[in-house]
Amino acid sequence: MRNRLFNEQPLCVLCMKEGRTTVATIRDHIIPLAEGGPDDETNEQPLCQACSDAKTAVEAQRGRERI
């Protein structure tokens, strides 16, 4: 799944929205698995490490607020 994603979309989608060109290295779940997102191609996006880290931090904060 990871190889197919990067072959089809080699660049980080969040960087591209900001006008940057960065190679993607992370297969990210748009809706986290822990929040009920499916582990399939409808719920994946390519991210760079920096964007993945930032997204993970937001998701972790959201998880802490639910407790």
RODO-513366 format. One record per residue: x, y, z of N, C-alpha, C in turn; residue in one letter. Coordinates in steps of 0.1 Angstrom, whole numbers. Atoms other than C-alpha are relative to their C-alpha. Layout:
// residues N
PT     npx     npy     npz    capx    capy    capz     cpx     cpy     cpz   code
PT       X       Y       Z       X       Y       Z       X       Y       Z      A
...
END
This chain:
// residues 67
PT     npx     npy     npz    capx    capy    capz     cpx     cpy     cpz   code
PT       8     -12       0       0       0       0       9      13       0      M
PT      -9     -12      -1      28      24       9       7       2     -13      R
PT      -7      -2      13      47      18     -24      -9       5     -10      N
PT      10      -4       9      16      22     -44      -3      15       2      R
PT       3     -14      -3       8      55     -27      11       9      -4      L
PT     -11      -9       4      42      70     -32       3      -1     -15      F
PT      -1       0      15      43      58     -68     -10       9      -6      N
PT      11      -8       5      10      76     -74       2      15       4      E
PT      -1     -13      -5      17     106     -52      13       2       8      Q
PT     -13      -1      -7      54     112     -44       2      12       9      P
PT      -2     -12      -7      49     146     -28      -9       1      12      L
PT       8      -3     -12      36     157       6     -12       9      -4      C
PT      12      -8       4       0     169       1      -2      13       8      V
PT       2     -12      -9       1     194      30      10      10      -4      L
PT     -10     -10       5      33     210      17      -4       6     -13      C
PT       5      -5      13      18     213     -18     -11      10       2      M
PT      10     -10      -3     -11     232      -3       6      13       4      K
PT      -7     -13      -4      14     257      11      10       5     -10      E
PT      -9      -5      11      33     260     -22      14      -6       1      G
PT     -13       6      -1      62     238     -11       0     -14      -7      R
PT      -2      13       6      76     208     -29       9      -9       9      T
PT      -7       8     -10      86     181      -4      -3     -15      -3      T
PT       2      14       2      91     144     -10      -7      -6      12      V
PT       7       7     -10      66     123      10       8     -12       5      A
PT      -7      12      -5      80      96      33      -9      -7      10      T
PT      10       5      -9      49      89      55     -13      -3      -7      I
PT      13       3       4      18      70      46      -9       3      12      R
PT       8      -5     -11      -7      89      68     -14      -4      -2      D
PT      14       2       0     -42      80      77      -7      13       3      H
PT       7     -13      -1     -64     111      71      -8       0      13      I
PT       8       2     -13     -88      99      99       8     -11       7      I
PT      -8      10      -7     -66      81     125      -7     -13       2      P
PT       6      13      -2     -72      44     129      -6       0      14      L
PT       5       0     -13     -77      51     166     -14       8       1      A
PT      12      -7       0    -106      74     157     -10      -6     -10      E
PT      10       7       9    -123      48     134       3       1     -14      G
PT      -3      -1      15    -106      56     101       4     -14      -5      G
PT      -3      13       6    -103      26      77      15       0      -4      P
PT     -14       2       4     -69      12      68       0      -4     -15      D
PT       1       2      14     -74      15      31       3      13      -8      D
PT      -4     -11       9     -67      38       1      -9      12       1      E
PT       9     -12      -1     -97      60       8       3       9      11      T
PT      -4      -7     -12     -81      71      40      15       2       2      N
PT     -15      -2       0     -45      77      31       4      12      -8      E
PT      -6     -11       7     -24     106      21      15       0       2      Q
PT     -15      -1      -1      14     111      15       4      13       8      P
PT      -5     -12      -7      31     134      40      15      -1       2      L
PT     -14       0      -4      66     144      48       1      -1      15      C
PT      -1       2     -15      80     138      83      -4      12       8      Q
PT       4     -12      -8      75     174      94     -15       2       1      A
PT      14      -1       0      39     175      84      -7     -11       8      C
PT       5      11      -7      33     141      98       1       3      15      S
PT      -2      -3     -15      48     152     132     -10      10       5      D
PT      10     -10      -4      26     183     132     -14      -5       1      A
PT      13       6       0      -5     164     124      -2      -9      12      K
PT       1       9     -11       2     138     150      -1       7      13      T
PT       1      -8     -13       7     165     177     -14       5       1      A
PT      13      -5       0     -27     179     168     -10     -11       4      V
PT       8      11      -4     -43     145     170       2      -5      14      E
PT      -3       3     -14     -26     137     203      -7       9       9      A
PT       6     -10      -9     -39     169     218     -15      -2       0      Q
PT      14       3       1     -74     161     205      -4     -12       9      R
PT       2      12      -8     -71     127     222       0       3      15      G
PT      -2      -4     -14     -60     142     255     -13       8       4      R
PT      12      -8      -3     -90     166     254     -13      -8       2      E
PT      11       9      -1    -114     137     251      -1      -7      13      R
PT      -1       8     -12    -103     121     283      -7       7      11      I
END
